[in-house]
Amino acid sequence: MAPKKSLAWDLFLDKGENKAECKMCKVIISYKSGVSNLTKHVQRKHISVNLMRREQEVPAHALQSTQFTISNTPLPTDAPPNTIRFNTATMPTISAFLRRDCQKIKMQIDDHLMNLFIWDLQPFSIVEDKGFRELIKFDFPNYIIPSRKYFANYLLPGWYEEVKTNTKAALSLDAKSICLTTDMWTSRNNDSYLAVTGHYIDDKNYSLQSVLLECKVLESRHTGLNLAEELRNVAQEWNILNKVPLQYQITVPTSKVL
């Protein structure tokens, strides 16, 4: 099979039948009409990734006046001045090195920036602040800061799903009994919010653990029936309904008393 020369193939795997898989988000894309679909996908979904140029090939006519010899031995003293001797096995090109490591370094910087939003509760708009951009430019001159949408719409959902999966596993293995507490408040926009927190004793370390299970806008009326139903939905979603103590079991009446 002839090598694929398009820059997009650095980020895609050919799955056959004119379909390719993105190496970053695993999305399958058709390229029957050309690789423009692959390039557009990178530009839309991975805006911070730059398609780096491949090494430029030396034209054949440029090699006619120069002799290339692959060897590790020193050049003889009487060798013509246009003779170049090198070893391709020990001299990787700079472009190949950059393509291999730049993406890994970029992902590490992205992860550290995500900690600003997760640990320090910084707003996503900080990536647009002049002082912050100057700091990143000083520390990492070759790093291009992604937009706030990249962190909010692309990285954050993936981190959330990973943390949620790990938390479910911890609740299943480490918690024998879980107590639920709730909190409700109204925002400045007059939206009502409901937060549900689970508390349990870790069986491994015998320490108290508290996990925020849900924080959502509550659109229904604040009646006991509606709150009980919300709590039951949360417990079912996290697979802990059977771990709520009997005296605190969440029950929803089948009929309302007028």
C-alpha positions in Angstrom: 0.0 0.0 0.0 1.4 3.4 -0.9 2.2 5.6 2.0 -0.5 8.2 2.9 1.0 11.7 2.4 -1.8 13.8 3.8 -1.0 15.5 7.1 -4.3 14.3 8.6 -3.1 10.7 8.7 -0.8 11.6 11.6 -4.0 11.7 13.7 -6.1 9.0 12.2 -6.1 5.2 11.7 -7.3 3.7 8.5 -10.1 1.3 9.4 -10.8 0.2 5.8 -13.8 0.7 3.6 -13.0 4.4 3.3 -13.3 5.0 7.0 -10.8 6.3 9.5 -10.7 6.5 13.3 -9.6 9.6 15.2 -6.7 8.7 17.5 -7.9 11.3 20.1 -11.6 10.9 20.4 -12.1 7.5 18.6 -14.8 8.9 16.2 -15.2 7.0 12.9 -15.2 9.3 9.9 -15.7 8.6 6.2 -13.1 9.8 3.8 -14.6 8.4 0.6 -14.7 11.8 -1.1 -11.2 12.8 0.2 -9.3 13.5 3.4 -10.9 16.9 3.8 -13.5 15.4 6.2 -10.6 14.3 8.4 -9.0 17.7 8.3 -12.3 19.5 9.1 -12.8 17.1 12.1 -9.5 18.1 13.6 -10.2 21.8 13.0 -13.6 21.6 14.6 -13.1 19.2 17.5 -9.4 19.5 18.3 -8.8 23.2 17.6 -5.6 23.3 19.6 -3.9 20.5 17.6 -1.7 21.8 14.8 -1.2 19.5 11.8 2.6 19.6 11.5 4.3 19.4 8.1 6.1 16.2 7.2 9.7 16.3 6.3 10.2 17.8 2.8 11.7 15.3 0.4 14.8 16.4 -1.5 14.2 16.5 -5.3 16.0 14.0 -7.3 17.8 16.7 -9.4 19.2 18.2 -6.2 21.0 15.0 -5.4 22.9 14.7 -8.6 25.7 17.0 -7.6 26.0 15.6 -4.1 27.0 12.1 -3.1 25.3 10.6 0.0 26.8 7.6 1.7 25.2 5.9 4.7 28.0 4.8 7.1 29.5 5.3 10.5 33.1 5.5 9.4 34.9 8.8 9.3 35.3 10.5 5.9 38.6 9.9 4.2 40.9 12.9 4.0 40.8 12.9 0.2 37.0 12.7 -0.1 35.4 15.3 -2.4 34.0 18.4 -0.6 30.4 17.6 -1.8 30.4 14.2 0.0 28.1 13.9 3.0 28.2 10.8 5.1 25.5 10.1 7.7 23.6 7.3 9.6 19.9 7.5 9.3 19.5 4.9 12.2 21.0 7.2 14.8 20.0 10.7 13.4 16.2 11.1 13.6 14.9 14.3 12.1 13.7 17.1 14.3 10.2 17.1 12.7 9.8 13.4 13.6 10.8 14.1 17.2 8.4 17.0 17.5 5.5 15.0 16.1 6.1 12.2 18.7 6.5 14.4 21.8 4.6 17.6 21.2 1.1 16.1 21.5 2.1 14.3 24.8 3.5 17.6 26.3 0.4 19.5 25.2 -1.9 17.0 26.9 0.1 17.3 30.1 -0.2 21.1 30.1 -3.9 20.8 29.3 -4.4 18.6 32.4 -2.6 21.0 34.6 -4.7 23.9 33.4 -7.8 21.8 34.1 -6.7 21.6 37.7 -7.3 25.4 37.9 -11.0 24.9 37.1 -11.5 21.7 39.2 -9.3 22.4 42.3 -9.4 26.2 42.5 -12.8 26.8 40.9 -11.3 29.3 38.5 -13.6 30.4 35.6 -12.9 29.1 32.1 -12.6 32.7 31.0 -9.2 32.8 32.7 -7.6 31.4 29.5 -8.6 34.7 27.8 -7.0 37.0 30.4 -4.1 38.9 29.1 -1.9 38.4 32.2 -2.5 34.6 32.2 -1.8 34.3 28.5 1.5 36.3 28.9 2.5 33.9 31.8 1.8 30.8 29.7 3.7 32.3 26.7 6.7 33.0 28.9 6.8 29.5 30.4 5.8 27.5 27.3 6.6 29.6 24.2 5.4 26.9 21.8 2.2 26.1 23.6 -1.0 27.5 22.0 -3.7 28.1 24.7 -7.0 26.5 23.7 -10.2 28.4 23.9 -12.6 28.2 26.9 -14.9 26.0 24.9 -12.2 23.4 24.4 -11.8 22.9 28.2 -15.6 23.2 28.9 -17.0 21.1 26.1 -14.2 18.7 25.3 -12.0 18.0 28.3 -14.4 18.5 31.2 -17.0 15.9 30.1 -14.3 13.3 29.8 -12.9 14.0 33.2 -16.4 14.0 34.7 -17.2 10.5 33.4 -13.9 9.2 34.6 -14.4 10.5 38.1 -18.0 9.3 38.2 -17.0 5.8 37.2 -14.3 5.7 39.9 -16.7 7.1 42.5 -19.4 4.4 41.7 -16.7 1.7 42.1 -15.7 3.2 45.5 -19.3 3.3 46.7 -19.9 -0.2 45.6 -16.7 -1.7 47.3 -16.0 0.6 50.3 -19.5 1.6 51.6 -21.8 -0.8 53.4 -24.2 2.0 54.5 -24.8 5.4 53.1 -26.6 8.4 54.5 -28.0 11.1 52.2 -28.3 14.8 53.0 -29.8 17.5 50.8 -29.5 21.2 50.4 -31.7 23.6 48.4 -31.2 27.3 47.5 -32.3 29.9 45.0 -29.8 31.6 42.7 -29.7 35.3 41.8 -31.5 34.3 38.6 -34.3 32.9 40.7 -33.5 29.3 39.8 -34.0 26.6 42.5 -31.1 24.2 43.0 -31.0 20.8 44.7 -27.7 19.2 46.0 -27.5 15.6 47.3 -24.5 14.4 49.2 -23.7 10.9 50.3 -21.9 10.1 53.6 -20.3 6.8 54.6 -17.5 5.2 56.5 -14.7 3.8 54.4 -14.3 0.1 55.2 -10.6 0.2 54.3 -9.4 3.2 56.3 -12.5 3.6 58.7 -12.6 7.3 57.8 -15.7 9.4 57.0 -16.2 10.1 53.3 -18.6 12.6 51.8 -19.4 12.6 48.0 -21.5 15.1 46.1 -23.8 12.9 44.1 -25.9 15.5 42.3 -26.3 19.3 42.0 -29.1 20.3 39.6 -31.8 22.8 38.9 -35.1 21.6 40.5 -37.9 22.6 38.2 -40.7 20.9 40.0 -42.5 22.2 43.1 -40.7 21.8 46.5 -43.1 19.2 47.9 -42.2 16.2 50.0 -43.3 13.9 47.2 -41.2 15.6 44.6 -38.1 15.7 46.8 -38.5 12.0 47.7 -38.7 11.1 44.0 -35.5 13.1 43.3 -33.7 11.4 46.1 -34.8 8.0 44.9 -33.7 8.8 41.3 -30.2 9.8 42.6 -29.9 6.6 44.7 -30.9 4.5 41.7 -28.5 6.2 39.4 -25.5 5.6 41.7 -26.6 2.0 42.6 -26.9 2.8 46.3 -30.6 2.4 47.0 -30.1 -0.8 48.9 -27.4 0.8 51.0 -29.6 3.6 52.5 -30.5 2.6 56.1 -34.0 1.2 56.6 -35.2 4.0 58.7 -34.2 6.4 55.9 -35.5 4.4 53.0 -36.7 6.6 50.2 -40.3 5.8 49.4 -42.7 7.6 47.0 -46.4 7.3 47.9 -48.5 5.9 45.1 -51.3 8.4 45.7 -51.6 11.9 47.0 -53.8 12.8 50.0 -55.8 16.0 49.2 
